[in-house]
Every structure is written in C-alpha cells, then in structure tokens.
Amino acid sequence: MKAIIVPTLTVGNGAEAIAFYQKAFGANILMSNTAPDGSVVAEMEIMGARFVVADQSEEHGNFSPEKLNGTPVRIGLQVEDPDQVFELAVKAGASIIYEVADQDYGYRLGHLSDPFGHQWEIFKPSL
C-alpha cells in the first residue's frame, strides 16, 4: 500500500465552501456529515485528488485562514488545462494572486485564493 496525503481545508462556512469547490473545480462529494450544530465535514475529490472540507472548530485547535488572517499552506492542483481550471475558479469567486503563465522553473502555473482564504496553485508541467 502506498501512502497518500489527504489535506483538510478548515473553513468558516463549510456548506458554502463545498458549493464553491463544486462550482470552481468540479469537485465531487464522496462523503458528508452535518452535526446537530450545523457544522459540516465532507470528503471531496477533484479529478481523483481527495481532500476534506471542515468547519473550523476552535475547541479542537482547527482555525480557518480567515480566523488566522492568512495561511502558511498552498495547495497545488495539477491538471491538464490550468488556464481553463483557473478561469473557472475565478468565475466562481476566487481571487487572482497571479495569472497562469509559463514559469522559469518548468510549470505553466497560476496562483489564486479561494473565498475562504485557501491558496491554490493551478498548474501542469510545461515539458
């Protein structure tokens, strides 16, 4: 068995985040659970890449980028057509950090921030 990393994106509004990721990246919900208090945890996937979306839980030390006023993590999403995926995410409400372009280090890559403060690098190798 090989190891895989499944990041959890902590957000301030799980239901809105799930809807955004579906619209922006065509994400599918694999599993979803809503607690009695309305907080959400959902496992999702984008073209087979799995991740979890969860409402922040301060009592468990899980804070959204909005609460922390930033994030130390960038999420890399490698796709066949980064220009198309990037444009779709921007139309869905993501903010451009820099446009998709051929980078000196061998990637066609653009950088954006989703409405919940998570940063995404949408890319493919240029080679």
PADO-956359 format. One record per residue: x, y, z negated of N, C-alpha, C, CB in turn. Coordinates in steps of 0.2 Angstrom, whole numbers, padded with zeros to 4 digits, always signed. Last residue first. Glycine has a CB too. Example, Ala and Ser with C-alpha at 12.3 -4.5 7.8 and 13.67 -1.06 7.14 Angstrom:
BEGIN
+0064-0011-0035+0068-0005-0036+0064+0000-0039+0070-0003-0029 +0066-0028-0039+0062-0022-0039+0066-0016-0039+0057-0022-0045 
end
This chain:
BEGIN
+0034+0104+0099+0038+0100+0104+0034+0096+0108+0043+0096+0100 +0027+0111+0090+0027+0114+0096+0031+0109+0101+0031+0120+0096 +0016+0103+0079+0022+0104+0081+0022+0106+0088+0026+0097+0081 +0002+0113+0073+0005+0107+0076+0012+0108+0078+0000+0106+0083 -0008+0121+0060-0003+0120+0064-0002+0114+0068+0004+0120+0060 -0013+0132+0048-0016+0128+0053-0010+0127+0058-0023+0131+0056 -0012+0134+0031-0008+0134+0037-0010+0129+0042+0000+0133+0036 -0022+0142+0019-0021+0136+0024-0017+0138+0030-0028+0134+0027 -0025+0146+0002-0022+0147+0009-0021+0141+0013-0015+0151+0007 -0040+0150-0007-0035+0145-0005-0032+0146+0002-0038+0138-0005 -0050+0159-0010-0043+0160-0012-0038+0155-0010-0043+0162-0019 -0062+0157-0005-0061+0155-0012-0054+0156-0014-0064+0148-0012 -0062+0160+0009-0066+0164+0005-0065+0163-0003-0073+0164+0006 -0045+0156+0014-0052+0154+0014-0056+0159+0009-0054+0147+0012 -0033+0163+0023-0035+0162+0017-0043+0161+0017-0034+0168+0012 -0020+0157+0035-0026+0161+0033-0028+0159+0026-0032+0159+0038 -0009+0157+0048-0010+0156+0041-0016+0160+0039-0003+0159+0037 -0003+0146+0062-0006+0152+0059-0008+0151+0052-0013+0154+0063 +0008+0139+0073+0006+0139+0066+0002+0146+0065+0011+0138+0061 +0018+0128+0081+0013+0133+0083+0008+0133+0076+0009+0131+0089 +0035+0125+0076+0027+0124+0075+0024+0129+0078+0025+0123+0067 +0049+0128+0076+0046+0122+0079+0039+0120+0078+0050+0116+0078 +0054+0139+0070+0055+0133+0067+0052+0127+0070+0054+0133+0059 +0048+0150+0076+0055+0148+0077+0057+0141+0075+0060+0154+0074 +0031+0147+0081+0036+0149+0076+0043+0147+0078+0034+0146+0069 +0019+0153+0091+0024+0148+0091+0029+0151+0086+0027+0148+0098 +0004+0157+0081+0009+0159+0086+0014+0153+0086+0012+0166+0085 -0011+0163+0074-0007+0157+0076-0002+0159+0082-0012+0152+0079 -0009+0177+0063-0012+0174+0068-0008+0168+0070-0013+0178+0074 -0008+0178+0045-0005+0180+0052-0008+0175+0057+0002+0179+0051 -0020+0179+0038-0014+0181+0035-0009+0183+0040-0011+0176+0030 -0037+0182+0040-0031+0181+0043-0025+0183+0039-0031+0184+0050 -0050+0174+0030-0046+0180+0031-0039+0178+0034-0045+0184+0025 -0065+0165+0035-0058+0165+0032-0055+0172+0034-0054+0159+0035 -0078+0164+0040-0077+0169+0035-0070+0169+0032-0081+0167+0029 -0080+0158+0052-0084+0155+0046-0083+0160+0040-0082+0148+0045 -0071+0164+0060-0078+0165+0062-0082+0163+0056-0080+0161+0068 -0060+0157+0055-0060+0165+0054-0068+0167+0055-0056+0168+0059 -0062+0144+0059-0061+0146+0052-0062+0153+0051-0055+0144+0049 -0061+0145+0073-0067+0143+0070-0068+0145+0062-0068+0136+0070 -0048+0149+0074-0053+0154+0076-0060+0152+0073-0054+0154+0084 -0041+0137+0070-0040+0144+0066-0046+0149+0068-0033+0147+0069 -0046+0128+0079-0047+0127+0072-0047+0134+0068-0043+0122+0069 -0040+0134+0091-0047+0133+0091-0049+0132+0083-0049+0127+0095 -0026+0134+0088-0029+0140+0090-0037+0140+0089-0028+0142+0097 -0023+0120+0085-0023+0125+0080-0026+0132+0082-0016+0127+0077 -0027+0106+0091-0028+0113+0094-0028+0118+0088-0034+0113+0098 -0024+0095+0083-0022+0095+0090-0022+0102+0093-0026+0091+0094 -0017+0099+0066-0022+0097+0071-0020+0098+0078-0028+0102+0070 -0013+0099+0050-0010+0098+0056-0016+0096+0061-0004+0093+0056 -0013+0110+0037-0018+0106+0041-0016+0105+0048-0025+0109+0041 -0007+0113+0022-0005+0113+0029-0010+0108+0032+0002+0110+0030 -0010+0125+0009-0012+0118+0012-0011+0118+0019-0020+0117+0011 +0000+0132-0003-0003+0132+0004-0004+0125+0006+0002+0136+0009 +0000+0137-0020+0000+0132-0015-0003+0134-0009-0004+0126-0018 -0002+0147-0029+0005+0145-0028+0006+0140-0022+0009+0143-0034 -0014+0160-0028-0012+0153-0028-0005+0152-0026-0017+0149-0023 -0023+0173-0036-0019+0170-0031-0018+0163-0032-0012+0174-0032 -0030+0176-0048-0028+0181-0044-0023+0179-0039-0026+0187-0048 -0036+0166-0055-0029+0167-0056-0026+0172-0053-0025+0160-0054 -0049+0166-0050-0048+0167-0058-0041+0169-0059-0050+0161-0062 -0047+0163-0037-0050+0169-0039-0049+0171-0046-0057+0169-0037 -0042+0150-0038-0037+0156-0036-0040+0162-0038-0035+0155-0029 -0049+0143-0053-0049+0144-0046-0044+0150-0044-0056+0147-0043 -0043+0131-0065-0045+0138-0063-0044+0139-0055-0040+0143-0067 -0043+0120-0077-0044+0120-0070-0047+0127-0068-0048+0114-0067 -0043+0117-0090-0037+0120-0088-0037+0120-0080-0031+0116-0090 -0055+0112-0096-0050+0107-0094-0044+0110-0090-0054+0102-0089 -0062+0124-0098-0060+0120-0104-0056+0114-0102-0067+0117-0106 -0064+0128-0085-0059+0132-0089-0057+0127-0095-0061+0138-0091 -0066+0122-0071-0068+0120-0077-0062+0123-0082-0068+0112-0078 -0072+0126-0055-0067+0127-0060-0070+0125-0067-0065+0134-0060 -0079+0113-0044-0080+0119-0048-0075+0120-0053-0087+0120-0050 -0069+0105-0031-0072+0105-0038-0073+0112-0041-0068+0101-0043 -0066+0095-0018-0068+0102-0020-0071+0101-0027-0073+0105-0014 -0053+0085-0012-0058+0086-0016-0060+0093-0017-0057+0082-0023 -0048+0077+0004-0047+0082-0001-0053+0082-0006-0045+0089+0001 -0041+0068+0018-0045+0069+0012-0043+0074+0007-0046+0062+0008 -0041+0068+0035-0037+0071+0029-0042+0072+0023-0033+0077+0031 -0050+0065+0045-0047+0059+0041-0042+0061+0035-0043+0055+0046 -0055+0077+0049-0052+0073+0054-0047+0067+0050-0047+0077+0058 -0056+0081+0033-0056+0084+0039-0052+0080+0044-0053+0091+0038 -0067+0076+0019-0062+0074+0024-0062+0079+0030-0062+0067+0026 -0071+0076+0002-0072+0078+0008-0066+0076+0013-0073+0086+0009 -0079+0074-0013-0073+0072-0009-0075+0073-0002-0071+0064-0011 -0084+0086-0025-0086+0082-0019-0079+0080-0016-0090+0087-0014 -0093+0092-0039-0086+0089-0037-0088+0085-0031-0083+0084-0043 -0101+0106-0046-0100+0101-0041-0093+0098-0040-0102+0104-0034 -0112+0111-0059-0105+0111-0056-0105+0105-0052-0100+0111-0062 -0125+0111-0065-0124+0113-0058-0117+0113-0055-0127+0120-0058 -0126+0104-0077-0125+0112-0077-0124+0115-0070-0119+0113-0081 -0127+0091-0073-0133+0094-0075-0132+0102-0076-0135+0092-0082 -0116+0090-0058-0118+0089-0065-0124+0093-0067-0112+0091-0069 -0116+0082-0043-0118+0088-0046-0120+0086-0053-0124+0091-0042 -0105+0074-0032-0108+0073-0038-0110+0080-0041-0104+0069-0043 -0101+0066-0017-0103+0072-0020-0107+0070-0027-0107+0077-0016 -0091+0059-0004-0095+0058-0010-0096+0065-0013-0090+0054-0015 -0088+0064+0009-0088+0057+0008-0091+0055+0001-0080+0055+0007 -0093+0076+0020-0093+0074+0013-0093+0067+0013-0100+0077+0010 -0082+0083+0032-0087+0078+0031-0087+0077+0023-0087+0072+0035 -0078+0098+0041-0077+0093+0035-0083+0089+0034-0075+0097+0029 -0076+0108+0051-0080+0102+0052-0079+0096+0047-0077+0099+0059 -0070+0119+0046-0066+0114+0048-0069+0108+0050-0061+0112+0043 -0081+0129+0044-0075+0131+0046-0070+0125+0049-0071+0134+0040 -0092+0121+0039-0093+0125+0045-0086+0127+0048-0096+0132+0043 -0087+0113+0028-0090+0110+0034-0091+0114+0040-0097+0108+0031 -0081+0124+0021-0077+0119+0024-0080+0115+0029-0074+0114+0018 -0093+0130+0017-0088+0134+0021-0084+0129+0024-0084+0138+0016 -0100+0120+0009-0103+0123+0015-0098+0126+0020-0109+0128+0014 -0091+0120-0001-0092+0114+0003-0095+0116+0010-0097+0109-0001 -0092+0133-0006-0085+0130-0004-0087+0124+0001-0080+0129-0009 -0105+0133-0011-0103+0137-0006-0097+0135-0002-0102+0145-0009 -0103+0123-0021-0108+0122-0016-0107+0127-0010-0115+0124-0019 -0093+0129-0030-0092+0123-0026-0097+0122-0020-0093+0117-0031 -0087+0143-0034-0093+0141-0032-0093+0135-0027-0097+0146-0028 -0073+0144-0037-0078+0147-0042-0085+0145-0040-0077+0154-0041 -0063+0129-0036-0066+0135-0033-0071+0137-0038-0070+0133-0027 -0049+0119-0033-0053+0121-0038-0056+0128-0035-0050+0122-0045 -0046+0106-0023-0047+0113-0022-0052+0115-0028-0049+0115-0015 -0035+0093-0025-0041+0095-0027-0041+0103-0027-0043+0093-0034 -0027+0082-0012-0027+0088-0017-0034+0090-0019-0024+0094-0013 -0020+0067-0012-0027+0070-0011-0028+0076-0015-0033+0065-0013 -0008+0058-0004-0009+0064-0009-0016+0067-0007-0004+0070-0008 -0004+0041-0004-0007+0047-0001-0008+0052-0006-0014+0045+0003 +0007+0027-0003+0004+0032-0007+0001+0038-0002+0009+0035-0012 +0003+0011+0004+0006+0017+0004+0003+0022+0000+0007+0020+0011 +0004-0006+0000+0000+0000+0000+0004+0006+0000-0005+0000-0006 
end
